[in-house]
Amino acid sequence: MIEAPVQGPHDLHRRVGVWVEHVSRSFVTKRGVVHTLDGISLRAVPGEIVAVVGPSGCGKTTLLELICGLQTPDAGTVRCDPAALMPQRDLLLPWLSAVDNATLALRARGISRDQARADAAPWLERFGLAGFELARPARLSGGMRQRVSFLRSLLAGKPVLALDEPFASLDAITRAEMQGWLDRVLSSEPRTVVLVTHDVEEAVVLGDRVVVLSPRPGRTVAEIDVPLSRPRRRTDPAVVALRERVYEALGVGA
Amino acid sequence: MRGRSPDWRGLRLPGWRAWLLLAALLGAWELYVDAGGADPLILPAPHAVARSLYTDRSLLWSNFLVTAEEVLLGILVAAIAGLAFSIAIHLSATLRRAVYPLLIASQTIPIPILAPVLVLWLGFGILPKLVVIGLVSFFSIVVTTLAGLAAVDPGLIKLMRTFGASRLRTFRHIELPSALPGLFTGTKIAVVFAVIGAVFAEQAGASSGLGYLFEQSIPQLLTARAYAAVVLLSAFAIALFALLTLAERLALPWAYEPTGEPS
């Protein structure tokens, strides 16, 4: 169930956030029924950043699609503010310039191209894309493409962002830069964020809370609070200690 | 601002190797006919064809204009109809299941069988020619355009749904642009069929055009003139193909961009 869109993303009070209660989801395939999620619960209060980590195939993408209203649960309840997805691969349209890709959500609502471009111009500047507004994706670096992709989801104006392994395709150096960048963006543009990731360090550096899922069928095995101030350094002993706790919960501890 | 100028790589005239090969083939042909290998009424020598191209130039040109008009209009009609048809069967699985097998079957009907029927129904004007050209061009256009429509990443459709986009806006912003490279590819393939289709259509009933000229020249033992008509048709098909390639580069520069990071 998705509530009607509210005024804007900034009034985070009187919001549900993300509320997933005892949700199960299975799919029928040629090989039989695959239980993707089994009684999973996930709660993000408005403005909270919840990082979800788990082994491959634990149903993380299904979870995000449930939150975005792209799927309905077989059992349980999903109550969420309107959510915009940021897909794993950037999925930028190769025929559109950076600014026109970034404003896709605005165009999808029927806003004219000129108006959308004008609205997005300060954002491109802020996101370090000045001078590349009219460059098509083929001319952009991996980090720039990911920033355009994030901006596209941000400009959708939904209070919830569902990020599906946003930096998985980047090299390690660019990924570290982008994590610092996302941290700064979210502190100035607060959103309720569900960040699905394979990267335990990323989860601890960016999340207010880390939710650890089991292998398929996915269920919550641990919830770890990250009560550390931002920005967090990955070498900070407190960050390292929490990272080890997440690894332990995943069953790959030292 | 960067990335605006089109990429012209791969858009060159045939190199000297192509001309050399052509010269060698023509030379072998000439020697074969001159040595008495074939009756010039069956297979005229290249020099005879070249002479006809020159001496019959006004006759060939006036008939060429007729065929060129048919082919250009026919391709245009086929491209528009092909795009519309592709969109319709892309959006409706029911329609696709019902119509696609018939579309394939329609391509197996030999045009010489169909063309007289069309002349009977539609007369001797340009209309039956457009229908024939449209029919032979339609299939390749639909197949490649549909492939473009179907190749859209399902993730993009999901993304547009989370953005609250209507089906129409998703189609307009995502699927339609994705189909355009396929439309160009199909139209380029169709050019060759269109020229052949025009010849068959004219042979079934026409009073002008290169296909008509071809049909008239053979019984008059003017084989070299018939060959000259064929040379013109081939040159026309090559020119159309090149023109479409050029138009595609201008209209869809993004489809030719190498992906990669700026250095």
Interface residues (C-beta under 8 A of the other chain):
Chain A: E65 C68 G69 L70 P82 A83 A84 L85 P87 Q88 R89 L91 L93 P94 W95 S97 L104 A105 R107 A108 R109 G110 G131 F132 E133 L134 A135 R136 P137 A138 R139 L140 S141 G142 A156 K158 A162
Chain B: M1 R2 G3 R4 D153 G155 L156 K158 L159 M160 R161 T162 F163 G164 A165 S166 R169 T170 H173 I174 P177 L252 W254 A255 E257 P258 T259 G260 E261 P262
